[in-house]
Amino acid sequence: MVISHYICRDLGGNHTYNNVKFWATKNGCTTFTSQPLPHKAATTDGSSVILEKYTGGISDVWLYKVINGSHNWPGSGGGNMDFNASLAIWDFFKLHLKSEVPGFHH
């Protein structure tokens, strides 16, 4: 899973997008979905979030795109509060946990 901050203009050479596409291809993902996250009414930073999911392969690849966001950790205050990046990462790994991880119980 990747969490990245985007601005509205193309700066050329989007490394985040290239990395996401690399892993989606390597994992054999066959399905792409894109959906905006609900905007929290109390948020006034002018940013929004789009969740892109590449699925259907050996492992999913998710990208949280923070549009017009500042360089802050989402959900920690001072920036985008539409989602909590720490919880999103944990939820992703809980959902995709392989049962063969020794010593880990969830």
C-alpha positions, 0 to 999 in steps of 0.5 A: 500500500502507498500513501502519496501526496499529489498536486494538480499539475504533472511535474514529469516523472511521477515515481509514485505512480510508476512504483504502483504500476510496477507492483500491480503488474508484478503481482498480476493484478487484473482489476482497477478501481478508483473512488474518492474517500468521503470528505470530512466536513470539519476539514478545511485544508482544501485537500481530498483523497482518492483510493485506487485499488489494483486487485485480482493478483497474488497480492493487492496494491492500494494507493491513497492519493492525497490531492492538494495535500501538504507534506503531513501524515494524513490523520495526524493533524495539520493536514488532511484529516479525511482518513488516518494513514496509520490505521489505513496501513494496519487495516490493509495488512490485517486484511491481507495477512497470510496465515503462514506468518509464524508467531503472529496471531490476530 
